[in-house]
């Protein structure tokens, strides 16, 4: 019984993360970007800043035209240049913010 409770405690957080990831993905897919921002923000907090979750949050910020915020979150978690997709999203946000020199520096 104790091991069942311990196992439930281990499984529950991962199940919660997967449920939040699903909500974010569904929200983005249905063009409900403000909803995606809300759930992605919670997801990043709970997951401890998992790079895929941070990217989803930055993507949601991009779709809501919060370009500087998207760049900030990518930089805050040090993933703005960790992959091609993060670098590309950072550059797109900087260009939309008319920060051309910063975008070229990437």
VMD Tcl script that builds the backbone (N, CA, C; Angstrom):
set m [mol new atoms 318]
animate dup $m
set s [atomselect $m all]
$s set {name element resname resid chain x y z} {
  {N N UNK 1 A 0.825 -1.193 0.000}
  {CA C UNK 1 A 0.000 0.000 0.000}
  {C C UNK 1 A 0.872 1.261 0.000}
  {N N UNK 2 A 1.946 1.211 0.799}
  {CA C UNK 2 A 2.863 2.346 0.822}
  {C C UNK 2 A 3.537 2.517 -0.531}
  {N N UNK 3 A 3.930 1.389 -1.138}
  {CA C UNK 3 A 4.570 1.493 -2.445}
  {C C UNK 3 A 3.574 1.946 -3.504}
  {N N UNK 4 A 2.300 1.611 -3.356}
  {CA C UNK 4 A 1.270 2.070 -4.296}
  {C C UNK 4 A 1.114 3.586 -4.205}
  {N N UNK 5 A 1.143 4.116 -2.976}
  {CA C UNK 5 A 1.061 5.567 -2.799}
  {C C UNK 5 A 2.296 6.252 -3.369}
  {N N UNK 6 A 3.451 5.670 -3.131}
  {CA C UNK 6 A 4.695 6.241 -3.659}
  {C C UNK 6 A 4.668 6.225 -5.180}
  {N N UNK 7 A 4.177 5.130 -5.762}
  {CA C UNK 7 A 4.091 5.033 -7.213}
  {C C UNK 7 A 3.105 6.063 -7.762}
  {N N UNK 8 A 1.982 6.266 -7.078}
  {CA C UNK 8 A 0.992 7.261 -7.506}
  {C C UNK 8 A 1.587 8.662 -7.451}
  {N N UNK 9 A 2.420 8.921 -6.440}
  {CA C UNK 9 A 3.052 10.238 -6.330}
  {C C UNK 9 A 4.039 10.471 -7.469}
  {N N UNK 10 A 4.671 9.392 -7.922}
  {CA C UNK 10 A 5.623 9.518 -9.022}
  {C C UNK 10 A 4.887 9.677 -10.348}
  {N N UNK 11 A 3.818 8.919 -10.536}
  {CA C UNK 11 A 3.084 8.935 -11.798}
  {C C UNK 11 A 2.255 10.199 -11.952}
  {N N UNK 12 A 1.653 10.682 -10.880}
  {CA C UNK 12 A 0.753 11.827 -10.957}
  {C C UNK 12 A 1.416 13.063 -11.560}
  {N N UNK 13 A 2.616 13.457 -11.131}
  {CA C UNK 13 A 3.210 14.644 -11.743}
  {C C UNK 13 A 3.442 14.479 -13.251}
  {N N UNK 14 A 3.900 13.322 -13.677}
  {CA C UNK 14 A 4.123 13.112 -15.109}
  {C C UNK 14 A 2.799 13.138 -15.864}
  {N N UNK 15 A 1.773 12.555 -15.276}
  {CA C UNK 15 A 0.446 12.582 -15.903}
  {C C UNK 15 A -0.059 14.024 -15.991}
  {N N UNK 16 A 0.201 14.801 -14.956}
  {CA C UNK 16 A -0.193 16.208 -14.960}
  {C C UNK 16 A 0.548 16.967 -16.049}
  {N N UNK 17 A 1.844 16.720 -16.162}
  {CA C UNK 17 A 2.632 17.378 -17.205}
  {C C UNK 17 A 2.115 17.014 -18.589}
  {N N UNK 18 A 1.830 15.742 -18.800}
  {CA C UNK 18 A 1.327 15.307 -20.109}
  {C C UNK 18 A -0.029 15.930 -20.412}
  {N N UNK 19 A -0.864 16.043 -19.391}
  {CA C UNK 19 A -2.187 16.669 -19.583}
  {C C UNK 19 A -2.020 18.139 -19.945}
  {N N UNK 20 A -1.127 18.831 -19.267}
  {CA C UNK 20 A -0.881 20.241 -19.588}
  {C C UNK 20 A -0.285 20.384 -20.985}
  {N N UNK 21 A 0.636 19.506 -21.348}
  {CA C UNK 21 A 1.223 19.553 -22.689}
  {C C UNK 21 A 0.141 19.350 -23.746}
  {N N UNK 22 A -0.772 18.455 -23.472}
  {CA C UNK 22 A -1.878 18.207 -24.388}
  {C C UNK 22 A -2.773 19.440 -24.505}
  {N N UNK 23 A -3.063 20.082 -23.374}
  {CA C UNK 23 A -3.880 21.297 -23.388}
  {C C UNK 23 A -3.213 22.411 -24.182}
  {N N UNK 24 A -1.911 22.570 -23.999}
  {CA C UNK 24 A -1.183 23.608 -24.733}
  {C C UNK 24 A -1.212 23.302 -26.232}
  {N N UNK 25 A -0.924 22.061 -26.588}
  {CA C UNK 25 A -0.937 21.678 -27.996}
  {C C UNK 25 A -2.306 21.857 -28.625}
  {N N UNK 26 A -3.361 21.446 -27.917}
  {CA C UNK 26 A -4.724 21.620 -28.425}
  {C C UNK 26 A -5.063 23.093 -28.581}
  {N N UNK 27 A -4.678 23.897 -27.592}
  {CA C UNK 27 A -4.967 25.339 -27.648}
  {C C UNK 27 A -4.264 25.996 -28.824}
  {N N UNK 28 A -3.001 25.644 -29.043}
  {CA C UNK 28 A -2.274 26.200 -30.186}
  {C C UNK 28 A -2.915 25.751 -31.495}
  {N N UNK 29 A -3.293 24.479 -31.563}
  {CA C UNK 29 A -3.902 23.944 -32.765}
  {C C UNK 29 A -5.254 24.556 -33.092}
  {N N UNK 30 A -5.954 25.004 -32.067}
  {CA C UNK 30 A -7.286 25.595 -32.255}
  {C C UNK 30 A -7.243 27.119 -32.264}
  {N N UNK 31 A -6.043 27.681 -32.350}
  {CA C UNK 31 A -5.829 29.131 -32.403}
  {C C UNK 31 A -6.352 29.842 -31.153}
  {N N UNK 32 A -6.313 29.161 -30.035}
  {CA C UNK 32 A -6.704 29.747 -28.757}
  {C C UNK 32 A -5.415 30.128 -28.020}
  {N N UNK 33 A -4.763 31.160 -28.523}
  {CA C UNK 33 A -3.412 31.478 -28.088}
  {C C UNK 33 A -3.327 31.992 -26.660}
  {N N UNK 34 A -4.297 32.783 -26.224}
  {CA C UNK 34 A -4.278 33.264 -24.836}
  {C C UNK 34 A -4.411 32.083 -23.875}
  {N N UNK 35 A -5.234 31.124 -24.238}
  {CA C UNK 35 A -5.393 29.908 -23.455}
  {C C UNK 35 A -4.070 29.136 -23.415}
  {N N UNK 36 A -3.400 29.064 -24.563}
  {CA C UNK 36 A -2.117 28.362 -24.650}
  {C C UNK 36 A -1.074 29.040 -23.758}
  {N N UNK 37 A -1.054 30.375 -23.749}
  {CA C UNK 37 A -0.116 31.103 -22.888}
  {C C UNK 37 A -0.357 30.741 -21.430}
  {N N UNK 38 A -1.612 30.727 -21.022}
  {CA C UNK 38 A -1.957 30.424 -19.630}
  {C C UNK 38 A -1.443 29.048 -19.224}
  {N N UNK 39 A -1.802 28.034 -20.008}
  {CA C UNK 39 A -1.413 26.671 -19.647}
  {C C UNK 39 A 0.085 26.427 -19.831}
  {N N UNK 40 A 0.698 27.042 -20.839}
  {CA C UNK 40 A 2.132 26.871 -21.059}
  {C C UNK 40 A 2.928 27.489 -19.915}
  {N N UNK 41 A 2.457 28.603 -19.402}
  {CA C UNK 41 A 3.127 29.237 -18.261}
  {C C UNK 41 A 3.103 28.307 -17.047}
  {N N UNK 42 A 1.956 27.693 -16.792}
  {CA C UNK 42 A 1.856 26.736 -15.688}
  {C C UNK 42 A 2.760 25.530 -15.939}
  {N N UNK 43 A 2.771 25.079 -17.172}
  {CA C UNK 43 A 3.581 23.921 -17.542}
  {C C UNK 43 A 5.063 24.175 -17.306}
  {N N UNK 44 A 5.549 25.335 -17.707}
  {CA C UNK 44 A 6.967 25.675 -17.507}
  {C C UNK 44 A 7.294 25.713 -16.021}
  {N N UNK 45 A 6.399 26.264 -15.228}
  {CA C UNK 45 A 6.626 26.322 -13.778}
  {C C UNK 45 A 6.689 24.929 -13.164}
  {N N UNK 46 A 5.751 24.086 -13.530}
  {CA C UNK 46 A 5.688 22.747 -12.941}
  {C C UNK 46 A 6.811 21.847 -13.436}
  {N N UNK 47 A 7.166 21.971 -14.715}
  {CA C UNK 47 A 8.204 21.091 -15.280}
  {C C UNK 47 A 9.610 21.556 -14.926}
  {N N UNK 48 A 9.723 22.709 -14.298}
  {CA C UNK 48 A 11.038 23.224 -13.936}
  {C C UNK 48 A 11.797 23.786 -15.126}
  {N N UNK 49 A 11.068 24.188 -16.152}
  {CA C UNK 49 A 11.713 24.806 -17.311}
  {C C UNK 49 A 12.225 23.817 -18.336}
  {N N UNK 50 A 11.499 22.724 -18.539}
  {CA C UNK 50 A 11.893 21.755 -19.576}
  {C C UNK 50 A 11.951 22.489 -20.919}
  {N N UNK 51 A 13.024 22.311 -21.692}
  {CA C UNK 51 A 13.209 23.073 -22.936}
  {C C UNK 51 A 12.026 23.018 -23.909}
  {N N UNK 52 A 11.386 21.866 -24.065}
  {CA C UNK 52 A 10.230 21.778 -24.968}
  {C C UNK 52 A 9.065 22.614 -24.458}
  {N N UNK 53 A 8.896 22.657 -23.154}
  {CA C UNK 53 A 7.811 23.435 -22.564}
  {C C UNK 53 A 8.084 24.935 -22.680}
  {N N UNK 54 A 9.332 25.318 -22.488}
  {CA C UNK 54 A 9.711 26.728 -22.639}
  {C C UNK 54 A 9.498 27.161 -24.088}
  {N N UNK 55 A 9.843 26.297 -25.024}
  {CA C UNK 55 A 9.633 26.606 -26.446}
  {C C UNK 55 A 8.144 26.798 -26.737}
  {N N UNK 56 A 7.297 25.932 -26.187}
  {CA C UNK 56 A 5.845 26.062 -26.394}
  {C C UNK 56 A 5.336 27.389 -25.850}
  {N N UNK 57 A 5.842 27.782 -24.682}
  {CA C UNK 57 A 5.438 29.063 -24.099}
  {C C UNK 57 A 5.875 30.215 -24.999}
  {N N UNK 58 A 7.108 30.176 -25.458}
  {CA C UNK 58 A 7.600 31.235 -26.346}
  {C C UNK 58 A 6.790 31.271 -27.638}
  {N N UNK 59 A 6.416 30.114 -28.144}
  {CA C UNK 59 A 5.595 30.041 -29.347}
  {C C UNK 59 A 4.230 30.699 -29.098}
  {N N UNK 60 A 3.636 30.421 -27.959}
  {CA C UNK 60 A 2.348 31.025 -27.619}
  {C C UNK 60 A 2.483 32.542 -27.486}
  {N N UNK 61 A 3.572 32.998 -26.880}
  {CA C UNK 61 A 3.813 34.446 -26.810}
  {C C UNK 61 A 3.936 35.034 -28.220}
  {N N UNK 62 A 4.624 34.335 -29.103}
  {CA C UNK 62 A 4.773 34.821 -30.472}
  {C C UNK 62 A 3.405 34.984 -31.134}
  {N N UNK 63 A 2.560 33.987 -30.989}
  {CA C UNK 63 A 1.238 34.039 -31.619}
  {C C UNK 63 A 0.350 35.123 -31.036}
  {N N UNK 64 A 0.614 35.549 -29.798}
  {CA C UNK 64 A -0.142 36.648 -29.194}
  {C C UNK 64 A 0.580 37.981 -29.361}
  {N N UNK 65 A 1.572 37.996 -30.222}
  {CA C UNK 65 A 2.344 39.201 -30.559}
  {C C UNK 65 A 3.110 39.786 -29.374}
  {N N UNK 66 A 3.485 38.929 -28.431}
  {CA C UNK 66 A 4.305 39.339 -27.291}
  {C C UNK 66 A 5.750 38.933 -27.595}
  {N N UNK 67 A 6.320 39.598 -28.577}
  {CA C UNK 67 A 7.608 39.182 -29.129}
  {C C UNK 67 A 8.756 39.329 -28.138}
  {N N UNK 68 A 8.821 40.451 -27.441}
  {CA C UNK 68 A 9.908 40.652 -26.475}
  {C C UNK 68 A 9.803 39.645 -25.323}
  {N N UNK 69 A 8.592 39.357 -24.929}
  {CA C UNK 69 A 8.387 38.390 -23.858}
  {C C UNK 69 A 8.851 36.999 -24.296}
  {N N UNK 70 A 8.587 36.642 -25.548}
  {CA C UNK 70 A 9.020 35.342 -26.072}
  {C C UNK 70 A 10.544 35.243 -26.060}
  {N N UNK 71 A 11.208 36.292 -26.518}
  {CA C UNK 71 A 12.669 36.297 -26.511}
  {C C UNK 71 A 13.187 36.219 -25.079}
  {N N UNK 72 A 12.549 36.957 -24.189}
  {CA C UNK 72 A 12.985 36.961 -22.790}
  {C C UNK 72 A 12.916 35.560 -22.183}
  {N N UNK 73 A 11.809 34.855 -22.409}
  {CA C UNK 73 A 11.669 33.528 -21.803}
  {C C UNK 73 A 12.679 32.544 -22.401}
  {N N UNK 74 A 12.949 32.649 -23.689}
  {CA C UNK 74 A 13.960 31.779 -24.306}
  {C C UNK 74 A 15.343 32.052 -23.731}
  {N N UNK 75 A 15.648 33.318 -23.519}
  {CA C UNK 75 A 16.949 33.681 -22.955}
  {C C UNK 75 A 17.037 33.344 -21.466}
  {N N UNK 76 A 15.938 33.548 -20.741}
  {CA C UNK 76 A 15.935 33.289 -19.299}
  {C C UNK 76 A 16.236 31.826 -18.995}
  {N N UNK 77 A 15.806 30.944 -19.875}
  {CA C UNK 77 A 16.072 29.511 -19.678}
  {C C UNK 77 A 17.258 29.038 -20.525}
  {N N UNK 78 A 17.995 29.987 -21.069}
  {CA C UNK 78 A 19.224 29.713 -21.836}
  {C C UNK 78 A 19.025 28.717 -22.978}
  {N N UNK 79 A 17.907 28.867 -23.691}
  {CA C UNK 79 A 17.691 27.967 -24.825}
  {C C UNK 79 A 17.514 28.724 -26.137}
  {N N UNK 80 A 17.764 30.038 -26.120}
  {CA C UNK 80 A 17.534 30.823 -27.334}
  {C C UNK 80 A 18.434 30.384 -28.485}
  {N N UNK 81 A 19.544 29.737 -28.184}
  {CA C UNK 81 A 20.435 29.263 -29.244}
  {C C UNK 81 A 20.751 27.774 -29.102}
  {N N UNK 82 A 19.909 27.056 -28.337}
  {CA C UNK 82 A 20.192 25.650 -28.074}
  {C C UNK 82 A 19.787 24.734 -29.215}
  {N N UNK 83 A 18.872 25.190 -30.058}
  {CA C UNK 83 A 18.431 24.384 -31.193}
  {C C UNK 83 A 18.049 25.315 -32.332}
  {N N UNK 84 A 17.908 24.746 -33.495}
  {CA C UNK 84 A 17.552 25.546 -34.670}
  {C C UNK 84 A 16.190 26.194 -34.479}
  {N N UNK 85 A 15.226 25.432 -33.943}
  {CA C UNK 85 A 13.877 25.985 -33.798}
  {C C UNK 85 A 13.840 27.130 -32.794}
  {N N UNK 86 A 14.619 27.049 -31.712}
  {CA C UNK 86 A 14.661 28.132 -30.731}
  {C C UNK 86 A 15.358 29.362 -31.299}
  {N N UNK 87 A 16.423 29.144 -32.009}
  {CA C UNK 87 A 17.150 30.253 -32.637}
  {C C UNK 87 A 16.267 30.940 -33.676}
  {N N UNK 88 A 15.551 30.146 -34.458}
  {CA C UNK 88 A 14.656 30.694 -35.485}
  {C C UNK 88 A 13.525 31.503 -34.854}
  {N N UNK 89 A 12.922 30.972 -33.798}
  {CA C UNK 89 A 11.852 31.694 -33.123}
  {C C UNK 89 A 12.377 32.977 -32.498}
  {N N UNK 90 A 13.560 32.921 -31.896}
  {CA C UNK 90 A 14.174 34.132 -31.337}
  {C C UNK 90 A 14.378 35.180 -32.414}
  {N N UNK 91 A 14.920 34.757 -33.553}
  {CA C UNK 91 A 15.167 35.688 -34.655}
  {C C UNK 91 A 13.863 36.284 -35.175}
  {N N UNK 92 A 12.830 35.457 -35.337}
  {CA C UNK 92 A 11.535 35.962 -35.811}
  {C C UNK 92 A 10.965 36.989 -34.836}
  {N N UNK 93 A 11.080 36.725 -33.547}
  {CA C UNK 93 A 10.572 37.659 -32.542}
  {C C UNK 93 A 11.346 38.970 -32.560}
  {N N UNK 94 A 12.649 38.864 -32.675}
  {CA C UNK 94 A 13.480 40.078 -32.714}
  {C C UNK 94 A 13.186 40.898 -33.966}
  {N N UNK 95 A 12.978 40.242 -35.086}
  {CA C UNK 95 A 12.631 40.957 -36.313}
  {C C UNK 95 A 11.275 41.653 -36.171}
  {N N UNK 96 A 10.307 40.971 -35.592}
  {CA C UNK 96 A 8.986 41.577 -35.377}
  {C C UNK 96 A 9.073 42.763 -34.414}
  {N N UNK 97 A 10.049 42.720 -33.493}
  {CA C UNK 97 A 10.260 43.807 -32.539}
  {C C UNK 97 A 11.140 44.912 -33.117}
  {N N UNK 98 A 11.545 44.721 -34.365}
  {CA C UNK 98 A 12.430 45.663 -35.063}
  {C C UNK 98 A 13.794 45.793 -34.389}
  {N N UNK 99 A 14.227 44.705 -33.784}
  {CA C UNK 99 A 15.552 44.635 -33.164}
  {C C UNK 99 A 16.484 43.935 -34.163}
  {N N UNK 100 A 16.762 44.604 -35.254}
  {CA C UNK 100 A 17.474 43.976 -36.366}
  {C C UNK 100 A 18.904 43.579 -36.010}
  {N N UNK 101 A 19.606 44.436 -35.270}
  {CA C UNK 101 A 20.993 44.124 -34.914}
  {C C UNK 101 A 21.063 42.885 -34.015}
  {N N UNK 102 A 20.137 42.797 -33.064}
  {CA C UNK 102 A 20.111 41.619 -32.189}
  {C C UNK 102 A 19.791 40.355 -32.987}
  {N N UNK 103 A 18.864 40.476 -33.933}
  {CA C UNK 103 A 18.502 39.311 -34.751}
  {C C UNK 103 A 19.683 38.858 -35.592}
  {N N UNK 104 A 20.428 39.807 -36.137}
  {CA C UNK 104 A 21.603 39.446 -36.955}
  {C C UNK 104 A 22.703 38.832 -36.100}
  {N N UNK 105 A 22.773 39.214 -34.836}
  {CA C UNK 105 A 23.809 38.685 -33.943}
  {C C UNK 105 A 23.585 37.217 -33.609}
  {N N UNK 106 A 22.351 36.734 -33.795}
  {CA C UNK 106 A 22.091 35.316 -33.510}
  {C C UNK 106 A 22.813 34.494 -34.546}
}
mol reanalyze $m
mol bondsrecalc $m
mol representation Tube
mol addrep $m
